[in-house]
Amino acid sequence: MSTQEDVIKFVEEFLRIENERKLLQDDQKELFESYKSKLDVKALKAAIRIAKIKARLGDSENEMDNMLEAVESKICLD
């Protein structure tokens, strides 16, 4: 297989994946839209982001919680 064929094959696969990601993003957007009247979507999105961060932190979660407390004590939360 030539380099040009490899590039073409790569680009086709890349574009297919990119299209699938776009479709999934559209599905997520529609899901949030469908729950807009039932839930506070802004708060739900924030909760999802926080949960993902905590999952990545693993054992460092307690330290992050302590730091977050210190930061929150200095920032006026509404």
HTML snippet that shows the backbone in 3Dmol.js (N, CA, C, O; Angstrom):
<script src="https://3Dmol.org/build/3Dmol-min.js"></script>
<div id="view" style="width:600px;height:400px;position:relative"></div>
<script>
const pdb = `
ATOM      1  N   MET A   1       0.854  -1.180   0.000  1.00  0.00           N
ATOM      2  CA  MET A   1       0.000   0.000   0.000  1.00  0.00           C
ATOM      3  C   MET A   1       0.895   1.237   0.000  1.00  0.00           C
ATOM      4  O   MET A   1       1.882   1.294   0.734  1.00  0.00           O
ATOM      5  N   SER A   2       0.556   2.206  -0.807  1.00  0.00           N
ATOM      6  CA  SER A   2       1.383   3.412  -0.902  1.00  0.00           C
ATOM      7  C   SER A   2       1.049   4.393   0.209  1.00  0.00           C
ATOM      8  O   SER A   2       0.017   4.288   0.871  1.00  0.00           O
ATOM      9  N   THR A   3       1.932   5.330   0.390  1.00  0.00           N
ATOM     10  CA  THR A   3       1.723   6.360   1.405  1.00  0.00           C
ATOM     11  C   THR A   3       0.442   7.131   1.127  1.00  0.00           C
ATOM     12  O   THR A   3      -0.316   7.429   2.050  1.00  0.00           O
ATOM     13  N   GLN A   4       0.195   7.453  -0.127  1.00  0.00           N
ATOM     14  CA  GLN A   4      -1.015   8.200  -0.480  1.00  0.00           C
ATOM     15  C   GLN A   4      -2.269   7.402  -0.117  1.00  0.00           C
ATOM     16  O   GLN A   4      -3.234   7.972   0.393  1.00  0.00           O
ATOM     17  N   GLU A   5      -2.267   6.116  -0.370  1.00  0.00           N
ATOM     18  CA  GLU A   5      -3.412   5.275  -0.007  1.00  0.00           C
ATOM     19  C   GLU A   5      -3.600   5.237   1.501  1.00  0.00           C
ATOM     20  O   GLU A   5      -4.726   5.272   1.996  1.00  0.00           O
ATOM     21  N   ASP A   6      -2.483   5.164   2.230  1.00  0.00           N
ATOM     22  CA  ASP A   6      -2.551   5.174   3.700  1.00  0.00           C
ATOM     23  C   ASP A   6      -3.142   6.483   4.207  1.00  0.00           C
ATOM     24  O   ASP A   6      -3.965   6.488   5.122  1.00  0.00           O
ATOM     25  N   VAL A   7      -2.721   7.585   3.613  1.00  0.00           N
ATOM     26  CA  VAL A   7      -3.237   8.893   4.024  1.00  0.00           C
ATOM     27  C   VAL A   7      -4.731   8.973   3.744  1.00  0.00           C
ATOM     28  O   VAL A   7      -5.501   9.427   4.589  1.00  0.00           O
ATOM     29  N   ILE A   8      -5.134   8.538   2.578  1.00  0.00           N
ATOM     30  CA  ILE A   8      -6.556   8.579   2.217  1.00  0.00           C
ATOM     31  C   ILE A   8      -7.368   7.714   3.176  1.00  0.00           C
ATOM     32  O   ILE A   8      -8.423   8.137   3.649  1.00  0.00           O
ATOM     33  N   LYS A   9      -6.887   6.517   3.465  1.00  0.00           N
ATOM     34  CA  LYS A   9      -7.570   5.621   4.396  1.00  0.00           C
ATOM     35  C   LYS A   9      -7.659   6.253   5.790  1.00  0.00           C
ATOM     36  O   LYS A   9      -8.701   6.202   6.443  1.00  0.00           O
ATOM     37  N   PHE A  10      -6.558   6.841   6.225  1.00  0.00           N
ATOM     38  CA  PHE A  10      -6.546   7.504   7.531  1.00  0.00           C
ATOM     39  C   PHE A  10      -7.576   8.626   7.583  1.00  0.00           C
ATOM     40  O   PHE A  10      -8.364   8.703   8.526  1.00  0.00           O
ATOM     41  N   VAL A  11      -7.573   9.492   6.577  1.00  0.00           N
ATOM     42  CA  VAL A  11      -8.476  10.642   6.557  1.00  0.00           C
ATOM     43  C   VAL A  11      -9.932  10.186   6.534  1.00  0.00           C
ATOM     44  O   VAL A  11     -10.778  10.776   7.207  1.00  0.00           O
ATOM     45  N   GLU A  12     -10.224   9.154   5.775  1.00  0.00           N
ATOM     46  CA  GLU A  12     -11.593   8.634   5.738  1.00  0.00           C
ATOM     47  C   GLU A  12     -12.028   8.159   7.115  1.00  0.00           C
ATOM     48  O   GLU A  12     -13.131   8.468   7.566  1.00  0.00           O
ATOM     49  N   GLU A  13     -11.165   7.411   7.777  1.00  0.00           N
ATOM     50  CA  GLU A  13     -11.478   6.906   9.116  1.00  0.00           C
ATOM     51  C   GLU A  13     -11.592   8.058  10.119  1.00  0.00           C
ATOM     52  O   GLU A  13     -12.493   8.073  10.957  1.00  0.00           O
ATOM     53  N   PHE A  14     -10.684   9.007  10.026  1.00  0.00           N
ATOM     54  CA  PHE A  14     -10.707  10.170  10.907  1.00  0.00           C
ATOM     55  C   PHE A  14     -12.022  10.932  10.753  1.00  0.00           C
ATOM     56  O   PHE A  14     -12.652  11.296  11.746  1.00  0.00           O
ATOM     57  N   LEU A  15     -12.426  11.170   9.530  1.00  0.00           N
ATOM     58  CA  LEU A  15     -13.674  11.901   9.272  1.00  0.00           C
ATOM     59  C   LEU A  15     -14.895  11.114   9.751  1.00  0.00           C
ATOM     60  O   LEU A  15     -15.859  11.700  10.243  1.00  0.00           O
ATOM     61  N   ARG A  16     -14.853   9.791   9.606  1.00  0.00           N
ATOM     62  CA  ARG A  16     -15.959   8.955  10.104  1.00  0.00           C
ATOM     63  C   ARG A  16     -16.084   9.103  11.617  1.00  0.00           C
ATOM     64  O   ARG A  16     -17.181   9.289  12.143  1.00  0.00           O
ATOM     65  N   ILE A  17     -14.953   9.019  12.308  1.00  0.00           N
ATOM     66  CA  ILE A  17     -14.959   9.154  13.765  1.00  0.00           C
ATOM     67  C   ILE A  17     -15.416  10.548  14.177  1.00  0.00           C
ATOM     68  O   ILE A  17     -16.203  10.703  15.111  1.00  0.00           O
ATOM     69  N   GLU A  18     -14.923  11.548  13.482  1.00  0.00           N
ATOM     70  CA  GLU A  18     -15.318  12.930  13.775  1.00  0.00           C
ATOM     71  C   GLU A  18     -16.833  13.103  13.618  1.00  0.00           C
ATOM     72  O   GLU A  18     -17.470  13.775  14.430  1.00  0.00           O
ATOM     73  N   ASN A  19     -17.396  12.509  12.594  1.00  0.00           N
ATOM     74  CA  ASN A  19     -18.830  12.590  12.367  1.00  0.00           C
ATOM     75  C   ASN A  19     -19.607  11.883  13.483  1.00  0.00           C
ATOM     76  O   ASN A  19     -20.629  12.385  13.950  1.00  0.00           O
ATOM     77  N   GLU A  20     -19.118  10.725  13.899  1.00  0.00           N
ATOM     78  CA  GLU A  20     -19.764  10.000  14.998  1.00  0.00           C
ATOM     79  C   GLU A  20     -19.736  10.825  16.281  1.00  0.00           C
ATOM     80  O   GLU A  20     -20.726  10.868  17.011  1.00  0.00           O
ATOM     81  N   ARG A  21     -18.610  11.479  16.558  1.00  0.00           N
ATOM     82  CA  ARG A  21     -18.509  12.337  17.754  1.00  0.00           C
ATOM     83  C   ARG A  21     -19.529  13.458  17.688  1.00  0.00           C
ATOM     84  O   ARG A  21     -20.176  13.771  18.687  1.00  0.00           O
ATOM     85  N   LYS A  22     -19.676  14.064  16.516  1.00  0.00           N
ATOM     86  CA  LYS A  22     -20.643  15.148  16.341  1.00  0.00           C
ATOM     87  C   LYS A  22     -22.057  14.645  16.604  1.00  0.00           C
ATOM     88  O   LYS A  22     -22.846  15.316  17.270  1.00  0.00           O
ATOM     89  N   LEU A  23     -22.377  13.464  16.079  1.00  0.00           N
ATOM     90  CA  LEU A  23     -23.704  12.890  16.304  1.00  0.00           C
ATOM     91  C   LEU A  23     -23.940  12.622  17.790  1.00  0.00           C
ATOM     92  O   LEU A  23     -25.031  12.873  18.301  1.00  0.00           O
ATOM     93  N   LEU A  24     -22.922  12.115  18.483  1.00  0.00           N
ATOM     94  CA  LEU A  24     -23.053  11.869  19.918  1.00  0.00           C
ATOM     95  C   LEU A  24     -23.215  13.172  20.700  1.00  0.00           C
ATOM     96  O   LEU A  24     -23.992  13.232  21.653  1.00  0.00           O
ATOM     97  N   GLN A  25     -22.492  14.201  20.303  1.00  0.00           N
ATOM     98  CA  GLN A  25     -22.644  15.508  20.955  1.00  0.00           C
ATOM     99  C   GLN A  25     -24.054  16.042  20.750  1.00  0.00           C
ATOM    100  O   GLN A  25     -24.644  16.609  21.669  1.00  0.00           O
ATOM    101  N   ASP A  26     -24.596  15.865  19.553  1.00  0.00           N
ATOM    102  CA  ASP A  26     -25.969  16.285  19.287  1.00  0.00           C
ATOM    103  C   ASP A  26     -26.948  15.505  20.159  1.00  0.00           C
ATOM    104  O   ASP A  26     -27.913  16.072  20.671  1.00  0.00           O
ATOM    105  N   ASP A  27     -26.701  14.197  20.329  1.00  0.00           N
ATOM    106  CA  ASP A  27     -27.552  13.371  21.193  1.00  0.00           C
ATOM    107  C   ASP A  27     -27.507  13.864  22.636  1.00  0.00           C
ATOM    108  O   ASP A  27     -28.537  13.928  23.307  1.00  0.00           O
ATOM    109  N   GLN A  28     -26.305  14.215  23.113  1.00  0.00           N
ATOM    110  CA  GLN A  28     -26.180  14.736  24.478  1.00  0.00           C
ATOM    111  C   GLN A  28     -26.947  16.039  24.629  1.00  0.00           C
ATOM    112  O   GLN A  28     -27.648  16.245  25.619  1.00  0.00           O
ATOM    113  N   LYS A  29     -26.814  16.907  23.657  1.00  0.00           N
ATOM    114  CA  LYS A  29     -27.503  18.190  23.691  1.00  0.00           C
ATOM    115  C   LYS A  29     -29.019  17.982  23.757  1.00  0.00           C
ATOM    116  O   LYS A  29     -29.713  18.651  24.523  1.00  0.00           O
ATOM    117  N   GLU A  30     -29.517  17.056  22.952  1.00  0.00           N
ATOM    118  CA  GLU A  30     -30.948  16.749  22.959  1.00  0.00           C
ATOM    119  C   GLU A  30     -31.378  16.161  24.298  1.00  0.00           C
ATOM    120  O   GLU A  30     -32.471  16.460  24.781  1.00  0.00           O
ATOM    121  N   LEU A  31     -30.531  15.327  24.904  1.00  0.00           N
ATOM    122  CA  LEU A  31     -30.848  14.742  26.204  1.00  0.00           C
ATOM    123  C   LEU A  31     -30.984  15.829  27.261  1.00  0.00           C
ATOM    124  O   LEU A  31     -31.954  15.843  28.019  1.00  0.00           O
ATOM    125  N   PHE A  32     -30.021  16.737  27.316  1.00  0.00           N
ATOM    126  CA  PHE A  32     -30.106  17.833  28.277  1.00  0.00           C
ATOM    127  C   PHE A  32     -31.344  18.685  28.009  1.00  0.00           C
ATOM    128  O   PHE A  32     -32.029  19.107  28.941  1.00  0.00           O
ATOM    129  N   GLU A  33     -31.623  18.932  26.754  1.00  0.00           N
ATOM    130  CA  GLU A  33     -32.787  19.737  26.380  1.00  0.00           C
ATOM    131  C   GLU A  33     -34.084  19.064  26.849  1.00  0.00           C
ATOM    132  O   GLU A  33     -35.011  19.743  27.291  1.00  0.00           O
ATOM    133  N   SER A  34     -34.147  17.739  26.754  1.00  0.00           N
ATOM    134  CA  SER A  34     -35.361  17.028  27.144  1.00  0.00           C
ATOM    135  C   SER A  34     -35.583  17.043  28.661  1.00  0.00           C
ATOM    136  O   SER A  34     -36.709  16.855  29.119  1.00  0.00           O
ATOM    137  N   TYR A  35     -34.528  17.264  29.436  1.00  0.00           N
ATOM    138  CA  TYR A  35     -34.663  17.314  30.894  1.00  0.00           C
ATOM    139  C   TYR A  35     -34.681  18.748  31.427  1.00  0.00           C
ATOM    140  O   TYR A  35     -34.739  18.964  32.637  1.00  0.00           O
ATOM    141  N   LYS A  36     -34.632  19.698  30.541  1.00  0.00           N
ATOM    142  CA  LYS A  36     -34.567  21.107  30.927  1.00  0.00           C
ATOM    143  C   LYS A  36     -35.719  21.522  31.840  1.00  0.00           C
ATOM    144  O   LYS A  36     -35.518  22.314  32.760  1.00  0.00           O
ATOM    145  N   SER A  37     -36.914  21.003  31.600  1.00  0.00           N
ATOM    146  CA  SER A  37     -38.080  21.382  32.401  1.00  0.00           C
ATOM    147  C   SER A  37     -38.160  20.603  33.717  1.00  0.00           C
ATOM    148  O   SER A  37     -38.906  20.983  34.618  1.00  0.00           O
ATOM    149  N   LYS A  38     -37.393  19.513  33.829  1.00  0.00           N
ATOM    150  CA  LYS A  38     -37.458  18.662  35.022  1.00  0.00           C
ATOM    151  C   LYS A  38     -36.312  18.914  35.996  1.00  0.00           C
ATOM    152  O   LYS A  38     -36.469  18.746  37.205  1.00  0.00           O
ATOM    153  N   LEU A  39     -35.159  19.320  35.462  1.00  0.00           N
ATOM    154  CA  LEU A  39     -33.958  19.470  36.281  1.00  0.00           C
ATOM    155  C   LEU A  39     -33.276  20.796  35.981  1.00  0.00           C
ATOM    156  O   LEU A  39     -33.480  21.387  34.920  1.00  0.00           O
ATOM    157  N   ASP A  40     -32.471  21.252  36.920  1.00  0.00           N
ATOM    158  CA  ASP A  40     -31.620  22.412  36.690  1.00  0.00           C
ATOM    159  C   ASP A  40     -30.409  21.912  35.898  1.00  0.00           C
ATOM    160  O   ASP A  40     -29.440  21.413  36.471  1.00  0.00           O
ATOM    161  N   VAL A  41     -30.482  22.055  34.577  1.00  0.00           N
ATOM    162  CA  VAL A  41     -29.466  21.489  33.689  1.00  0.00           C
ATOM    163  C   VAL A  41     -28.097  22.103  33.947  1.00  0.00           C
ATOM    164  O   VAL A  41     -27.087  21.404  33.860  1.00  0.00           O
ATOM    165  N   LYS A  42     -28.042  23.375  34.258  1.00  0.00           N
ATOM    166  CA  LYS A  42     -26.757  24.026  34.539  1.00  0.00           C
ATOM    167  C   LYS A  42     -26.088  23.370  35.755  1.00  0.00           C
ATOM    168  O   LYS A  42     -24.890  23.088  35.738  1.00  0.00           O
ATOM    169  N   ALA A  43     -26.873  23.135  36.801  1.00  0.00           N
ATOM    170  CA  ALA A  43     -26.337  22.480  37.999  1.00  0.00           C
ATOM    171  C   ALA A  43     -25.960  21.033  37.701  1.00  0.00           C
ATOM    172  O   ALA A  43     -24.959  20.532  38.213  1.00  0.00           O
ATOM    173  N   LEU A  44     -26.754  20.366  36.881  1.00  0.00           N
ATOM    174  CA  LEU A  44     -26.466  18.978  36.521  1.00  0.00           C
ATOM    175  C   LEU A  44     -25.160  18.873  35.749  1.00  0.00           C
ATOM    176  O   LEU A  44     -24.359  17.974  36.007  1.00  0.00           O
ATOM    177  N   LYS A  45     -24.938  19.777  34.810  1.00  0.00           N
ATOM    178  CA  LYS A  45     -23.682  19.780  34.049  1.00  0.00           C
ATOM    179  C   LYS A  45     -22.495  20.023  34.976  1.00  0.00           C
ATOM    180  O   LYS A  45     -21.449  19.392  34.825  1.00  0.00           O
ATOM    181  N   ALA A  46     -22.652  20.929  35.929  1.00  0.00           N
ATOM    182  CA  ALA A  46     -21.575  21.198  36.887  1.00  0.00           C
ATOM    183  C   ALA A  46     -21.303  19.965  37.746  1.00  0.00           C
ATOM    184  O   ALA A  46     -20.149  19.632  38.014  1.00  0.00           O
ATOM    185  N   ALA A  47     -22.371  19.288  38.176  1.00  0.00           N
ATOM    186  CA  ALA A  47     -22.214  18.085  38.995  1.00  0.00           C
ATOM    187  C   ALA A  47     -21.488  16.986  38.219  1.00  0.00           C
ATOM    188  O   ALA A  47     -20.658  16.272  38.781  1.00  0.00           O
ATOM    189  N   ILE A  48     -21.799  16.852  36.935  1.00  0.00           N
ATOM    190  CA  ILE A  48     -21.129  15.854  36.100  1.00  0.00           C
ATOM    191  C   ILE A  48     -19.646  16.183  35.973  1.00  0.00           C
ATOM    192  O   ILE A  48     -18.798  15.297  36.072  1.00  0.00           O
ATOM    193  N   ARG A  49     -19.331  17.477  35.750  1.00  0.00           N
ATOM    194  CA  ARG A  49     -17.918  17.879  35.648  1.00  0.00           C
ATOM    195  C   ARG A  49     -17.172  17.585  36.942  1.00  0.00           C
ATOM    196  O   ARG A  49     -16.055  17.068  36.915  1.00  0.00           O
ATOM    197  N   ILE A  50     -17.789  17.915  38.077  1.00  0.00           N
ATOM    198  CA  ILE A  50     -17.156  17.679  39.381  1.00  0.00           C
ATOM    199  C   ILE A  50     -16.939  16.189  39.613  1.00  0.00           C
ATOM    200  O   ILE A  50     -15.878  15.785  40.090  1.00  0.00           O
ATOM    201  N   ALA A  51     -17.931  15.373  39.282  1.00  0.00           N
ATOM    202  CA  ALA A  51     -17.815  13.929  39.470  1.00  0.00           C
ATOM    203  C   ALA A  51     -16.679  13.361  38.618  1.00  0.00           C
ATOM    204  O   ALA A  51     -15.944  12.481  39.066  1.00  0.00           O
ATOM    205  N   LYS A  52     -16.538  13.862  37.398  1.00  0.00           N
ATOM    206  CA  LYS A  52     -15.451  13.397  36.529  1.00  0.00           C
ATOM    207  C   LYS A  52     -14.096  13.793  37.104  1.00  0.00           C
ATOM    208  O   LYS A  52     -13.150  13.006  37.068  1.00  0.00           O
ATOM    209  N   ILE A  53     -13.999  15.005  37.631  1.00  0.00           N
ATOM    210  CA  ILE A  53     -12.745  15.457  38.241  1.00  0.00           C
ATOM    211  C   ILE A  53     -12.402  14.587  39.440  1.00  0.00           C
ATOM    212  O   ILE A  53     -11.260  14.152  39.590  1.00  0.00           O
ATOM    213  N   LYS A  54     -13.395  14.333  40.299  1.00  0.00           N
ATOM    214  CA  LYS A  54     -13.154  13.512  41.487  1.00  0.00           C
ATOM    215  C   LYS A  54     -12.744  12.094  41.100  1.00  0.00           C
ATOM    216  O   LYS A  54     -11.908  11.488  41.771  1.00  0.00           O
ATOM    217  N   ALA A  55     -13.315  11.565  40.039  1.00  0.00           N
ATOM    218  CA  ALA A  55     -12.959  10.219  39.595  1.00  0.00           C
ATOM    219  C   ALA A  55     -11.497  10.176  39.147  1.00  0.00           C
ATOM    220  O   ALA A  55     -10.801   9.188  39.380  1.00  0.00           O
ATOM    221  N   ARG A  56     -11.037  11.249  38.504  1.00  0.00           N
ATOM    222  CA  ARG A  56      -9.634  11.293  38.056  1.00  0.00           C
ATOM    223  C   ARG A  56      -8.675  11.477  39.224  1.00  0.00           C
ATOM    224  O   ARG A  56      -7.531  11.026  39.163  1.00  0.00           O
ATOM    225  N   LEU A  57      -9.130  12.134  40.285  1.00  0.00           N
ATOM    226  CA  LEU A  57      -8.244  12.413  41.420  1.00  0.00           C
ATOM    227  C   LEU A  57      -7.936  11.178  42.248  1.00  0.00           C
ATOM    228  O   LEU A  57      -6.837  11.051  42.789  1.00  0.00           O
ATOM    229  N   GLY A  58      -8.879  10.282  42.350  1.00  0.00           N
ATOM    230  CA  GLY A  58      -8.657   9.082  43.153  1.00  0.00           C
ATOM    231  C   GLY A  58      -8.373   9.419  44.604  1.00  0.00           C
ATOM    232  O   GLY A  58      -9.204  10.030  45.275  1.00  0.00           O
ATOM    233  N   ASP A  59      -7.196   9.022  45.097  1.00  0.00           N
ATOM    234  CA  ASP A  59      -6.841   9.219  46.496  1.00  0.00           C
ATOM    235  C   ASP A  59      -6.621  10.686  46.864  1.00  0.00           C
ATOM    236  O   ASP A  59      -6.623  11.024  48.047  1.00  0.00           O
ATOM    237  N   SER A  60      -6.437  11.544  45.898  1.00  0.00           N
ATOM    238  CA  SER A  60      -6.199  12.965  46.167  1.00  0.00           C
ATOM    239  C   SER A  60      -7.495  13.736  46.412  1.00  0.00           C
ATOM    240  O   SER A  60      -7.464  14.949  46.622  1.00  0.00           O
ATOM    241  N   GLU A  61      -8.624  13.044  46.385  1.00  0.00           N
ATOM    242  CA  GLU A  61      -9.912  13.726  46.539  1.00  0.00           C
ATOM    243  C   GLU A  61     -10.027  14.454  47.875  1.00  0.00           C
ATOM    244  O   GLU A  61     -10.541  15.572  47.917  1.00  0.00           O
ATOM    245  N   ASN A  62      -9.562  13.849  48.962  1.00  0.00           N
ATOM    246  CA  ASN A  62      -9.642  14.492  50.278  1.00  0.00           C
ATOM    247  C   ASN A  62      -8.841  15.790  50.304  1.00  0.00           C
ATOM    248  O   ASN A  62      -9.289  16.795  50.856  1.00  0.00           O
ATOM    249  N   GLU A  63      -7.655  15.761  49.706  1.00  0.00           N
ATOM    250  CA  GLU A  63      -6.825  16.970  49.667  1.00  0.00           C
ATOM    251  C   GLU A  63      -7.510  18.057  48.846  1.00  0.00           C
ATOM    252  O   GLU A  63      -7.485  19.232  49.213  1.00  0.00           O
ATOM    253  N   MET A  64      -8.121  17.659  47.737  1.00  0.00           N
ATOM    254  CA  MET A  64      -8.847  18.619  46.906  1.00  0.00           C
ATOM    255  C   MET A  64     -10.018  19.220  47.679  1.00  0.00           C
ATOM    256  O   MET A  64     -10.270  20.422  47.595  1.00  0.00           O
ATOM    257  N   ASP A  65     -10.734  18.382  48.432  1.00  0.00           N
ATOM    258  CA  ASP A  65     -11.853  18.883  49.239  1.00  0.00           C
ATOM    259  C   ASP A  65     -11.376  19.923  50.247  1.00  0.00           C
ATOM    260  O   ASP A  65     -12.041  20.940  50.443  1.00  0.00           O
ATOM    261  N   ASN A  66     -10.226  19.681  50.893  1.00  0.00           N
ATOM    262  CA  ASN A  66      -9.672  20.631  51.857  1.00  0.00           C
ATOM    263  C   ASN A  66      -9.295  21.945  51.171  1.00  0.00           C
ATOM    264  O   ASN A  66      -9.574  23.026  51.689  1.00  0.00           O
ATOM    265  N   MET A  67      -8.664  21.840  50.012  1.00  0.00           N
ATOM    266  CA  MET A  67      -8.288  23.043  49.263  1.00  0.00           C
ATOM    267  C   MET A  67      -9.520  23.797  48.797  1.00  0.00           C
ATOM    268  O   MET A  67      -9.554  25.027  48.836  1.00  0.00           O
ATOM    269  N   LEU A  68     -10.523  23.065  48.360  1.00  0.00           N
ATOM    270  CA  LEU A  68     -11.762  23.685  47.901  1.00  0.00           C
ATOM    271  C   LEU A  68     -12.436  24.449  49.036  1.00  0.00           C
ATOM    272  O   LEU A  68     -12.942  25.552  48.827  1.00  0.00           O
ATOM    273  N   GLU A  69     -12.445  23.877  50.220  1.00  0.00           N
ATOM    274  CA  GLU A  69     -13.007  24.555  51.392  1.00  0.00           C
ATOM    275  C   GLU A  69     -12.303  25.881  51.648  1.00  0.00           C
ATOM    276  O   GLU A  69     -12.948  26.899  51.902  1.00  0.00           O
ATOM    277  N   ALA A  70     -10.968  25.861  51.580  1.00  0.00           N
ATOM    278  CA  ALA A  70     -10.188  27.079  51.806  1.00  0.00           C
ATOM    279  C   ALA A  70     -10.496  28.120  50.738  1.00  0.00           C
ATOM    280  O   ALA A  70     -10.656  29.301  51.048  1.00  0.00           O
ATOM    281  N   VAL A  71     -10.578  27.694  49.499  1.00  0.00           N
ATOM    282  CA  VAL A  71     -10.876  28.628  48.406  1.00  0.00           C
ATOM    283  C   VAL A  71     -12.279  29.186  48.554  1.00  0.00           C
ATOM    284  O   VAL A  71     -12.489  30.389  48.402  1.00  0.00           O
ATOM    285  N   GLU A  72     -13.246  28.317  48.851  1.00  0.00           N
ATOM    286  CA  GLU A  72     -14.633  28.770  48.996  1.00  0.00           C
ATOM    287  C   GLU A  72     -14.783  29.751  50.152  1.00  0.00           C
ATOM    288  O   GLU A  72     -15.628  30.644  50.093  1.00  0.00           O
ATOM    289  N   SER A  73     -13.982  29.602  51.195  1.00  0.00           N
ATOM    290  CA  SER A  73     -14.089  30.511  52.340  1.00  0.00           C
ATOM    291  C   SER A  73     -13.644  31.926  51.964  1.00  0.00           C
ATOM    292  O   SER A  73     -14.013  32.890  52.634  1.00  0.00           O
ATOM    293  N   LYS A  74     -12.852  32.055  50.895  1.00  0.00           N
ATOM    294  CA  LYS A  74     -12.376  33.364  50.470  1.00  0.00           C
ATOM    295  C   LYS A  74     -13.190  33.955  49.322  1.00  0.00           C
ATOM    296  O   LYS A  74     -13.045  35.129  48.980  1.00  0.00           O
ATOM    297  N   ILE A  75     -14.044  33.127  48.737  1.00  0.00           N
ATOM    298  CA  ILE A  75     -14.850  33.594  47.607  1.00  0.00           C
ATOM    299  C   ILE A  75     -16.305  33.673  48.051  1.00  0.00           C
ATOM    300  O   ILE A  75     -16.832  32.742  48.661  1.00  0.00           O
ATOM    301  N   CYS A  76     -16.928  34.761  47.746  1.00  0.00           N
ATOM    302  CA  CYS A  76     -18.333  34.919  48.088  1.00  0.00           C
ATOM    303  C   CYS A  76     -19.176  34.081  47.130  1.00  0.00           C
ATOM    304  O   CYS A  76     -19.232  34.379  45.937  1.00  0.00           O
ATOM    305  N   LEU A  77     -19.825  33.045  47.634  1.00  0.00           N
ATOM    306  CA  LEU A  77     -20.677  32.189  46.802  1.00  0.00           C
ATOM    307  C   LEU A  77     -22.122  32.655  46.924  1.00  0.00           C
ATOM    308  O   LEU A  77     -22.615  32.922  48.020  1.00  0.00           O
ATOM    309  N   ASP A  78     -22.781  32.745  45.793  1.00  0.00           N
ATOM    310  CA  ASP A  78     -24.192  33.170  45.783  1.00  0.00           C
ATOM    311  C   ASP A  78     -25.099  31.997  45.955  1.00  0.00           C
ATOM    312  O   ASP A  78     -26.319  32.158  45.972  1.00  0.00           O
TER     313      ASP A  78
END
`;
const viewer = $3Dmol.createViewer("view");
viewer.addModel(pdb, "pdb");
viewer.setStyle({}, {cartoon: {color: "spectrum"}});
viewer.zoomTo();
viewer.render();
</script>
